[in-house]
Amino acid sequence: MANFKINIPDDFMKKLQSLGAKLDDIAPKMIDGALPILEKSVKRQVSKHKVSGDLINSVKISNARAAKNGGYYGSVGFAGYGTHKYKNKTQKVANSIKAIALEYGTSK
């Protein structure tokens, strides 16, 4: 897992802290508002590949939810399975695996 550090201006942090319990209502709405933008970007990137029709249709949003550490998260990912021809046989392959192969390549 990658770690990174963000420097948030003090005045912005004070505004967030002043929201208190309201932040638990606002944060999921903010994430849910941003997810369609990310979904559109993922679909645009996938569409650059020649054989991506099934993959584009498999892009799904997972709405915001609370994390164990007290934060919130949402996700955009690939759902379901597609097919792949290998050695004259059609195989069932998870769309997430197909997306990884398109992004990073394979040994072949």
N, CA, C and O atoms as CSV, one atom per row, in Angstrom:
chain,resi,resn,atom,element,x,y,z
A,1,MET,N,N,0.846,-1.169,0.000
A,1,MET,CA,C,0.000,0.000,0.000
A,1,MET,C,C,0.891,1.232,0.000
A,1,MET,O,O,1.868,1.294,0.747
A,2,ALA,N,N,0.565,2.201,-0.823
A,2,ALA,CA,C,1.349,3.426,-0.911
A,2,ALA,C,C,0.870,4.435,0.127
A,2,ALA,O,O,-0.325,4.544,0.404
A,3,ASN,N,N,1.799,5.152,0.682
A,3,ASN,CA,C,1.476,6.220,1.622
A,3,ASN,C,C,1.872,7.539,1.009
A,3,ASN,O,O,2.826,7.612,0.234
A,4,PHE,N,N,1.150,8.574,1.348
A,4,PHE,CA,C,1.516,9.901,0.897
A,4,PHE,C,C,1.069,10.922,1.936
A,4,PHE,O,O,0.207,10.649,2.771
A,5,LYS,N,N,1.665,12.084,1.867
A,5,LYS,CA,C,1.389,13.138,2.838
A,5,LYS,C,C,0.777,14.323,2.113
A,5,LYS,O,O,1.223,14.706,1.031
A,6,ILE,N,N,-0.248,14.896,2.723
A,6,ILE,CA,C,-0.913,16.060,2.151
A,6,ILE,C,C,-0.797,17.202,3.145
A,6,ILE,O,O,-1.066,17.027,4.334
A,7,ASN,N,N,-0.404,18.354,2.669
A,7,ASN,CA,C,-0.370,19.543,3.509
A,7,ASN,C,C,-1.642,20.341,3.261
A,7,ASN,O,O,-1.851,20.879,2.174
A,8,ILE,N,N,-2.484,20.409,4.280
A,8,ILE,CA,C,-3.751,21.134,4.176
A,8,ILE,C,C,-3.599,22.457,4.911
A,8,ILE,O,O,-3.158,22.473,6.060
A,9,PRO,N,N,-3.958,23.570,4.269
A,9,PRO,CA,C,-3.844,24.872,4.928
A,9,PRO,C,C,-4.625,24.897,6.250
A,9,PRO,O,O,-5.703,24.312,6.361
A,10,ASP,N,N,-4.061,25.581,7.241
A,10,ASP,CA,C,-4.663,25.627,8.576
A,10,ASP,C,C,-6.082,26.184,8.564
A,10,ASP,O,O,-6.955,25.672,9.265
A,11,ASP,N,N,-6.321,27.230,7.771
A,11,ASP,CA,C,-7.658,27.825,7.763
A,11,ASP,C,C,-8.701,26.843,7.209
A,11,ASP,O,O,-9.843,26.820,7.669
A,12,PHE,N,N,-8.305,26.043,6.228
A,12,PHE,CA,C,-9.232,25.051,5.686
A,12,PHE,C,C,-9.507,23.959,6.721
A,12,PHE,O,O,-10.646,23.516,6.868
A,13,MET,N,N,-8.467,23.524,7.439
A,13,MET,CA,C,-8.648,22.505,8.482
A,13,MET,C,C,-9.582,23.014,9.578
A,13,MET,O,O,-10.405,22.255,10.089
A,14,LYS,N,N,-9.465,24.280,9.940
A,14,LYS,CA,C,-10.347,24.857,10.970
A,14,LYS,C,C,-11.795,24.845,10.503
A,14,LYS,O,O,-12.703,24.577,11.290
A,15,LYS,N,N,-12.010,25.135,9.224
A,15,LYS,CA,C,-13.373,25.103,8.682
A,15,LYS,C,C,-13.929,23.682,8.717
A,15,LYS,O,O,-15.091,23.472,9.065
A,16,LEU,N,N,-13.093,22.709,8.354
A,16,LEU,CA,C,-13.539,21.309,8.407
A,16,LEU,C,C,-13.854,20.889,9.835
A,16,LEU,O,O,-14.860,20.224,10.080
A,17,GLN,N,N,-13.003,21.272,10.774
A,17,GLN,CA,C,-13.214,20.907,12.171
A,17,GLN,C,C,-14.463,21.570,12.737
A,17,GLN,O,O,-15.132,21.004,13.602
A,18,SER,N,N,-14.779,22.768,12.251
A,18,SER,CA,C,-15.979,23.456,12.744
A,18,SER,C,C,-17.264,22.765,12.297
A,18,SER,O,O,-18.324,22.968,12.888
A,19,LEU,N,N,-17.162,21.954,11.254
A,19,LEU,CA,C,-18.337,21.210,10.799
A,19,LEU,C,C,-18.719,20.114,11.787
A,19,LEU,O,O,-19.891,19.751,11.895
A,20,GLY,N,N,-17.738,19.591,12.504
A,20,GLY,CA,C,-17.990,18.572,13.518
A,20,GLY,C,C,-18.755,17.387,12.969
A,20,GLY,O,O,-18.330,16.759,11.999
A,21,ALA,N,N,-19.886,17.082,13.589
A,21,ALA,CA,C,-20.696,15.924,13.204
A,21,ALA,C,C,-21.271,16.079,11.796
A,21,ALA,O,O,-21.586,15.082,11.146
A,22,LYS,N,N,-21.408,17.305,11.325
A,22,LYS,CA,C,-21.942,17.522,9.973
A,22,LYS,C,C,-21.018,16.910,8.913
A,22,LYS,O,O,-21.464,16.547,7.824
A,23,LEU,N,N,-19.738,16.802,9.243
A,23,LEU,CA,C,-18.783,16.238,8.297
A,23,LEU,C,C,-19.158,14.805,7.935
A,23,LEU,O,O,-18.922,14.368,6.809
A,24,ASP,N,N,-19.742,14.070,8.885
A,24,ASP,CA,C,-20.167,12.697,8.613
A,24,ASP,C,C,-21.300,12.648,7.591
A,24,ASP,O,O,-21.487,11.628,6.927
A,25,ASP,N,N,-22.045,13.720,7.457
A,25,ASP,CA,C,-23.090,13.798,6.440
A,25,ASP,C,C,-22.547,14.338,5.119
A,25,ASP,O,O,-22.973,13.920,4.043
A,26,ILE,N,N,-21.602,15.272,5.215
A,26,ILE,CA,C,-21.095,15.964,4.030
A,26,ILE,C,C,-20.077,15.131,3.258
A,26,ILE,O,O,-20.121,15.093,2.028
A,27,ALA,N,N,-19.160,14.462,3.961
A,27,ALA,CA,C,-18.073,13.728,3.297
A,27,ALA,C,C,-18.586,12.694,2.294
A,27,ALA,O,O,-18.100,12.668,1.163
A,28,PRO,N,N,-19.551,11.838,2.661
A,28,PRO,CA,C,-20.041,10.879,1.656
A,28,PRO,C,C,-20.664,11.552,0.433
A,28,PRO,O,O,-20.533,11.057,-0.686
A,29,LYS,N,N,-21.338,12.674,0.647
A,29,LYS,CA,C,-21.945,13.391,-0.476
A,29,LYS,C,C,-20.873,13.955,-1.401
A,29,LYS,O,O,-21.037,13.954,-2.621
A,30,MET,N,N,-19.771,14.438,-0.817
A,30,MET,CA,C,-18.667,14.967,-1.629
A,30,MET,C,C,-18.036,13.849,-2.470
A,30,MET,O,O,-17.755,14.028,-3.655
A,31,ILE,N,N,-17.822,12.709,-1.839
A,31,ILE,CA,C,-17.222,11.576,-2.560
A,31,ILE,C,C,-18.162,11.090,-3.652
A,31,ILE,O,O,-17.735,10.844,-4.780
A,32,ASP,N,N,-19.445,10.950,-3.319
A,32,ASP,CA,C,-20.419,10.497,-4.317
A,32,ASP,C,C,-20.518,11.479,-5.481
A,32,ASP,O,O,-20.793,11.071,-6.609
A,33,GLY,N,N,-20.299,12.758,-5.223
A,33,GLY,CA,C,-20.315,13.758,-6.280
A,33,GLY,C,C,-19.104,13.656,-7.195
A,33,GLY,O,O,-19.187,13.980,-8.380
A,34,ALA,N,N,-17.976,13.205,-6.648
A,34,ALA,CA,C,-16.744,13.108,-7.426
A,34,ALA,C,C,-16.640,11.801,-8.213
A,34,ALA,O,O,-15.963,11.749,-9.240
A,35,LEU,N,N,-17.299,10.755,-7.743
A,35,LEU,CA,C,-17.162,9.439,-8.388
A,35,LEU,C,C,-17.587,9.408,-9.854
A,35,LEU,O,O,-16.912,8.751,-10.646
A,36,PRO,N,N,-18.676,10.086,-10.266
A,36,PRO,CA,C,-19.020,10.071,-11.697
A,36,PRO,C,C,-17.938,10.702,-12.577
A,36,PRO,O,O,-17.772,10.307,-13.731
A,37,ILE,N,N,-17.207,11.670,-12.043
A,37,ILE,CA,C,-16.108,12.288,-12.795
A,37,ILE,C,C,-14.997,11.260,-12.999
A,37,ILE,O,O,-14.447,11.140,-14.094
A,38,LEU,N,N,-14.675,10.525,-11.946
A,38,LEU,CA,C,-13.662,9.477,-12.047
A,38,LEU,C,C,-14.115,8.366,-12.983
A,38,LEU,O,O,-13.324,7.856,-13.777
A,39,GLU,N,N,-15.391,7.990,-12.892
A,39,GLU,CA,C,-15.933,6.947,-13.772
A,39,GLU,C,C,-15.783,7.344,-15.239
A,39,GLU,O,O,-15.374,6.530,-16.067
A,40,LYS,N,N,-16.108,8.572,-15.552
A,40,LYS,CA,C,-16.005,9.059,-16.930
A,40,LYS,C,C,-14.552,9.009,-17.409
A,40,LYS,O,O,-14.284,8.654,-18.557
A,41,SER,N,N,-13.622,9.365,-16.528
A,41,SER,CA,C,-12.203,9.330,-16.875
A,41,SER,C,C,-11.728,7.899,-17.124
A,41,SER,O,O,-10.985,7.653,-18.074
A,42,VAL,N,N,-12.147,6.960,-16.284
A,42,VAL,CA,C,-11.760,5.560,-16.462
A,42,VAL,C,C,-12.305,5.034,-17.781
A,42,VAL,O,O,-11.593,4.357,-18.522
A,43,LYS,N,N,-13.560,5.340,-18.077
A,43,LYS,CA,C,-14.154,4.882,-19.338
A,43,LYS,C,C,-13.424,5.475,-20.544
A,43,LYS,O,O,-13.241,4.798,-21.556
A,44,ARG,N,N,-13.014,6.722,-20.436
A,44,ARG,CA,C,-12.284,7.365,-21.534
A,44,ARG,C,C,-10.930,6.672,-21.756
A,44,ARG,O,O,-10.525,6.459,-22.899
A,45,GLN,N,N,-10.243,6.328,-20.687
A,45,GLN,CA,C,-8.954,5.650,-20.803
A,45,GLN,C,C,-9.116,4.246,-21.397
A,45,GLN,O,O,-8.318,3.829,-22.236
A,46,VAL,N,N,-10.141,3.528,-20.963
A,46,VAL,CA,C,-10.371,2.169,-21.457
A,46,VAL,C,C,-10.770,2.190,-22.929
A,46,VAL,O,O,-10.414,1.284,-23.682
A,47,SER,N,N,-11.502,3.211,-23.336
A,47,SER,CA,C,-11.988,3.265,-24.716
A,47,SER,C,C,-10.864,3.429,-25.734
A,47,SER,O,O,-11.091,3.240,-26.929
A,48,LYS,N,N,-9.666,3.773,-25.292
A,48,LYS,CA,C,-8.523,3.907,-26.200
A,48,LYS,C,C,-8.062,2.560,-26.740
A,48,LYS,O,O,-7.358,2.498,-27.748
A,49,HIS,N,N,-8.456,1.491,-26.073
A,49,HIS,CA,C,-8.036,0.153,-26.489
A,49,HIS,C,C,-9.033,-0.425,-27.488
A,49,HIS,O,O,-10.241,-0.217,-27.371
A,50,LYS,N,N,-8.523,-1.134,-28.443
A,50,LYS,CA,C,-9.307,-1.637,-29.570
A,50,LYS,C,C,-10.442,-2.564,-29.139
A,50,LYS,O,O,-11.541,-2.474,-29.687
A,51,VAL,N,N,-10.212,-3.428,-28.198
A,51,VAL,CA,C,-11.204,-4.432,-27.813
A,51,VAL,C,C,-11.722,-4.158,-26.398
A,51,VAL,O,O,-11.580,-4.996,-25.508
A,52,SER,N,N,-12.321,-2.989,-26.197
A,52,SER,CA,C,-12.689,-2.602,-24.841
A,52,SER,C,C,-14.182,-2.446,-24.614
A,52,SER,O,O,-14.576,-1.955,-23.557
A,53,GLY,N,N,-15.038,-2.841,-25.559
A,53,GLY,CA,C,-16.480,-2.634,-25.413
A,53,GLY,C,C,-17.060,-3.245,-24.157
A,53,GLY,O,O,-17.782,-2.576,-23.418
A,54,ASP,N,N,-16.753,-4.515,-23.901
A,54,ASP,CA,C,-17.246,-5.168,-22.687
A,54,ASP,C,C,-16.667,-4.521,-21.440
A,54,ASP,O,O,-17.338,-4.406,-20.415
A,55,LEU,N,N,-15.429,-4.107,-21.540
A,55,LEU,CA,C,-14.760,-3.508,-20.396
A,55,LEU,C,C,-15.400,-2.162,-20.022
A,55,LEU,O,O,-15.595,-1.878,-18.840
A,56,ILE,N,N,-15.720,-1.352,-21.002
A,56,ILE,CA,C,-16.352,-0.056,-20.729
A,56,ILE,C,C,-17.686,-0.264,-20.018
A,56,ILE,O,O,-18.011,0.455,-19.074
A,57,ASN,N,N,-18.444,-1.235,-20.468
A,57,ASN,CA,C,-19.747,-1.490,-19.853
A,57,ASN,C,C,-19.644,-2.076,-18.453
A,57,ASN,O,O,-20.622,-2.068,-17.706
A,58,SER,N,N,-18.474,-2.582,-18.091
A,58,SER,CA,C,-18.310,-3.189,-16.772
A,58,SER,C,C,-17.859,-2.190,-15.705
A,58,SER,O,O,-17.786,-2.549,-14.529
A,59,VAL,N,N,-17.557,-0.949,-16.084
A,59,VAL,CA,C,-17.116,0.054,-15.112
A,59,VAL,C,C,-18.297,0.421,-14.211
A,59,VAL,O,O,-19.347,0.852,-14.688
A,60,LYS,N,N,-18.108,0.243,-12.909
A,60,LYS,CA,C,-19.174,0.486,-11.934
A,60,LYS,C,C,-18.662,1.327,-10.773
A,60,LYS,O,O,-17.490,1.261,-10.404
A,61,ILE,N,N,-19.567,2.117,-10.208
A,61,ILE,CA,C,-19.266,2.958,-9.046
A,61,ILE,C,C,-19.720,2.241,-7.783
A,61,ILE,O,O,-20.787,1.627,-7.748
A,62,SER,N,N,-18.901,2.329,-6.757
A,62,SER,CA,C,-19.275,1.870,-5.423
A,62,SER,C,C,-19.394,3.125,-4.556
A,62,SER,O,O,-18.389,3.780,-4.279
A,63,ASN,N,N,-20.594,3.459,-4.132
A,63,ASN,CA,C,-20.836,4.704,-3.406
A,63,ASN,C,C,-20.023,4.799,-2.126
A,63,ASN,O,O,-19.519,3.796,-1.618
A,64,ALA,N,N,-19.902,6.013,-1.613
A,64,ALA,CA,C,-19.106,6.291,-0.422
A,64,ALA,C,C,-19.614,5.520,0.785
A,64,ALA,O,O,-20.816,5.326,0.970
A,65,ARG,N,N,-18.659,5.088,1.598
A,65,ARG,CA,C,-19.001,4.424,2.857
A,65,ARG,C,C,-17.888,4.709,3.866
A,65,ARG,O,O,-16.791,5.134,3.505
A,66,ALA,N,N,-18.195,4.470,5.113
A,66,ALA,CA,C,-17.240,4.749,6.178
A,66,ALA,C,C,-16.153,3.680,6.213
A,66,ALA,O,O,-16.425,2.492,6.035
A,67,ALA,N,N,-14.927,4.117,6.444
A,67,ALA,CA,C,-13.801,3.208,6.603
A,67,ALA,C,C,-13.594,2.924,8.088
A,67,ALA,O,O,-14.087,3.659,8.944
A,68,LYS,N,N,-12.875,1.871,8.381
A,68,LYS,CA,C,-12.623,1.501,9.776
A,68,LYS,C,C,-11.813,2.549,10.523
A,68,LYS,O,O,-11.918,2.665,11.744
A,69,ASN,N,N,-10.995,3.323,9.786
A,69,ASN,CA,C,-10.147,4.318,10.432
A,69,ASN,C,C,-10.862,5.647,10.683
A,69,ASN,O,O,-10.247,6.602,11.157
A,70,GLY,N,N,-12.139,5.711,10.371
A,70,GLY,CA,C,-12.906,6.935,10.601
A,70,GLY,C,C,-13.072,7.802,9.375
A,70,GLY,O,O,-13.827,8.774,9.418
A,71,GLY,N,N,-12.397,7.488,8.284
A,71,GLY,CA,C,-12.536,8.247,7.054
A,71,GLY,C,C,-13.654,7.693,6.191
A,71,GLY,O,O,-14.445,6.863,6.639
A,72,TYR,N,N,-13.713,8.152,4.964
A,72,TYR,CA,C,-14.715,7.696,4.008
A,72,TYR,C,C,-14.037,7.384,2.694
A,72,TYR,O,O,-12.993,7.957,2.380
A,73,TYR,N,N,-14.622,6.477,1.918
A,73,TYR,CA,C,-14.066,6.142,0.618
A,73,TYR,C,C,-15.169,5.664,-0.311
A,73,TYR,O,O,-16.233,5.230,0.130
A,74,GLY,N,N,-14.897,5.750,-1.585
A,74,GLY,CA,C,-15.754,5.223,-2.637
A,74,GLY,C,C,-14.824,4.688,-3.707
A,74,GLY,O,O,-13.618,4.934,-3.657
A,75,SER,N,N,-15.359,3.964,-4.667
A,75,SER,CA,C,-14.465,3.410,-5.678
A,75,SER,C,C,-15.146,3.274,-7.029
A,75,SER,O,O,-16.372,3.240,-7.140
A,76,VAL,N,N,-14.308,3.199,-8.043
A,76,VAL,CA,C,-14.737,2.908,-9.401
A,76,VAL,C,C,-13.933,1.689,-9.827
A,76,VAL,O,O,-12.706,1.690,-9.736
A,77,GLY,N,N,-14.615,0.655,-10.287
A,77,GLY,CA,C,-13.911,-0.569,-10.651
A,77,GLY,C,C,-14.602,-1.301,-11.778
A,77,GLY,O,O,-15.563,-0.805,-12.366
A,78,PHE,N,N,-14.103,-2.480,-12.068
A,78,PHE,CA,C,-14.612,-3.302,-13.158
A,78,PHE,C,C,-15.370,-4.480,-12.568
A,78,PHE,O,O,-14.817,-5.248,-11.780
A,79,ALA,N,N,-16.626,-4.624,-12.946
A,79,ALA,CA,C,-17.475,-5.694,-12.410
A,79,ALA,C,C,-17.640,-6.805,-13.437
A,79,ALA,O,O,-17.545,-6.573,-14.642
A,80,GLY,N,N,-17.885,-7.997,-12.953
A,80,GLY,CA,C,-18.260,-9.105,-13.815
A,80,GLY,C,C,-17.110,-9.746,-14.571
A,80,GLY,O,O,-15.933,-9.528,-14.284
A,81,TYR,N,N,-17.509,-10.547,-15.551
A,81,TYR,CA,C,-16.567,-11.343,-16.334
A,81,TYR,C,C,-16.780,-11.121,-17.822
A,81,TYR,O,O,-17.884,-10.810,-18.269
A,82,GLY,N,N,-15.719,-11.284,-18.567
A,82,GLY,CA,C,-15.771,-11.231,-20.014
A,82,GLY,C,C,-15.126,-12.490,-20.552
A,82,GLY,O,O,-14.815,-13.410,-19.797
A,83,THR,N,N,-14.928,-12.528,-21.841
A,83,THR,CA,C,-14.296,-13.704,-22.442
A,83,THR,C,C,-12.968,-13.313,-23.071
A,83,THR,O,O,-12.723,-12.153,-23.400
A,84,HIS,N,N,-12.132,-14.311,-23.222
A,84,HIS,CA,C,-10.821,-14.113,-23.816
A,84,HIS,C,C,-10.463,-15.370,-24.598
A,84,HIS,O,O,-10.591,-16.484,-24.091
A,85,LYS,N,N,-10.013,-15.183,-25.840
A,85,LYS,CA,C,-9.604,-16.344,-26.646
A,85,LYS,C,C,-8.135,-16.624,-26.395
A,85,LYS,O,O,-7.289,-15.732,-26.465
A,86,TYR,N,N,-7.852,-17.889,-26.101
A,86,TYR,CA,C,-6.484,-18.325,-25.865
A,86,TYR,C,C,-6.330,-19.740,-26.401
A,86,TYR,O,O,-7.040,-20.654,-25.982
A,87,LYS,N,N,-5.397,-19.915,-27.330
A,87,LYS,CA,C,-5.150,-21.213,-27.962
A,87,LYS,C,C,-6.447,-21.839,-28.493
A,87,LYS,O,O,-6.761,-22.994,-28.206
A,88,ASN,N,N,-7.180,-21.057,-29.264
A,88,ASN,CA,C,-8.427,-21.494,-29.899
A,88,ASN,C,C,-9.519,-21.911,-28.905
A,88,ASN,O,O,-10.454,-22.621,-29.276
A,89,LYS,N,N,-9.407,-21.481,-27.673
A,89,LYS,CA,C,-10.441,-21.741,-26.672
A,89,LYS,C,C,-10.897,-20.401,-26.096
A,89,LYS,O,O,-10.106,-19.472,-25.933
A,90,THR,N,N,-12.174,-20.329,-25.797
A,90,THR,CA,C,-12.706,-19.134,-25.161
A,90,THR,C,C,-12.740,-19.368,-23.661
A,90,THR,O,O,-13.294,-20.357,-23.182
A,91,GLN,N,N,-12.141,-18.443,-22.935
A,91,GLN,CA,C,-12.080,-18.563,-21.481
A,91,GLN,C,C,-12.815,-17.406,-20.821
A,91,GLN,O,O,-12.877,-16.303,-21.365
A,92,LYS,N,N,-13.367,-17.666,-19.655
A,92,LYS,CA,C,-14.023,-16.644,-18.851
A,92,LYS,C,C,-12.952,-15.953,-18.002
A,92,LYS,O,O,-12.194,-16.614,-17.292
A,93,VAL,N,N,-12.893,-14.603,-18.080
A,93,VAL,CA,C,-11.865,-13.844,-17.376
A,93,VAL,C,C,-12.522,-12.659,-16.672
A,93,VAL,O,O,-13.390,-11.995,-17.240
A,94,ALA,N,N,-12.103,-12.399,-15.431
A,94,ALA,CA,C,-12.618,-11.247,-14.697
A,94,ALA,C,C,-12.250,-9.965,-15.430
A,94,ALA,O,O,-11.121,-9.814,-15.897
A,95,ASN,N,N,-13.200,-9.042,-15.532
A,95,ASN,CA,C,-12.937,-7.781,-16.225
A,95,ASN,C,C,-11.830,-6.982,-15.542
A,95,ASN,O,O,-11.105,-6.241,-16.206
A,96,SER,N,N,-11.692,-7.120,-14.236
A,96,SER,CA,C,-10.620,-6.411,-13.537
A,96,SER,C,C,-9.249,-6.925,-14.001
A,96,SER,O,O,-8.305,-6.145,-14.122
A,97,ILE,N,N,-9.140,-8.224,-14.258
A,97,ILE,CA,C,-7.888,-8.803,-14.760
A,97,ILE,C,C,-7.601,-8.302,-16.171
A,97,ILE,O,O,-6.457,-7.999,-16.510
A,98,LYS,N,N,-8.643,-8.217,-16.988
A,98,LYS,CA,C,-8.472,-7.708,-18.355
A,98,LYS,C,C,-7.989,-6.257,-18.323
A,98,LYS,O,O,-7.137,-5.866,-19.120
A,99,ALA,N,N,-8.531,-5.467,-17.407
A,99,ALA,CA,C,-8.134,-4.060,-17.299
A,99,ALA,C,C,-6.671,-3.934,-16.885
A,99,ALA,O,O,-5.945,-3.090,-17.410
A,100,ILE,N,N,-6.239,-4.769,-15.946
A,100,ILE,CA,C,-4.841,-4.751,-15.518
A,100,ILE,C,C,-3.928,-5.124,-16.682
A,100,ILE,O,O,-2.884,-4.502,-16.876
A,101,ALA,N,N,-4.315,-6.135,-17.455
A,101,ALA,CA,C,-3.511,-6.559,-18.605
A,101,ALA,C,C,-3.425,-5.449,-19.648
A,101,ALA,O,O,-2.367,-5.246,-20.243
A,102,LEU,N,N,-4.512,-4.736,-19.876
A,102,LEU,CA,C,-4.481,-3.623,-20.838
A,102,LEU,C,C,-3.582,-2.497,-20.342
A,102,LEU,O,O,-2.852,-1.888,-21.124
A,103,GLU,N,N,-3.638,-2.229,-19.059
A,103,GLU,CA,C,-2.864,-1.107,-18.496
A,103,GLU,C,C,-1.376,-1.430,-18.414
A,103,GLU,O,O,-0.546,-0.596,-18.776
A,104,TYR,N,N,-1.034,-2.597,-17.958
A,104,TYR,CA,C,0.361,-2.929,-17.689
A,104,TYR,C,C,0.977,-3.932,-18.660
A,104,TYR,O,O,2.190,-4.142,-18.648
A,105,GLY,N,N,0.157,-4.548,-19.492
A,105,GLY,CA,C,0.664,-5.545,-20.422
A,105,GLY,C,C,0.748,-6.922,-19.779
A,105,GLY,O,O,0.445,-7.094,-18.598
A,106,THR,N,N,1.159,-7.885,-20.567
A,106,THR,CA,C,1.331,-9.257,-20.081
A,106,THR,C,C,2.702,-9.752,-20.510
A,106,THR,O,O,3.427,-9.054,-21.220
A,107,SER,N,N,3.051,-10.938,-20.087
A,107,SER,CA,C,4.337,-11.527,-20.483
A,107,SER,C,C,4.341,-11.915,-21.956
A,107,SER,O,O,5.401,-12.166,-22.531
A,108,LYS,N,N,3.170,-11.964,-22.564
A,108,LYS,CA,C,3.057,-12.329,-23.986
A,108,LYS,C,C,3.089,-11.068,-24.828
A,108,LYS,O,O,3.008,-11.141,-26.054
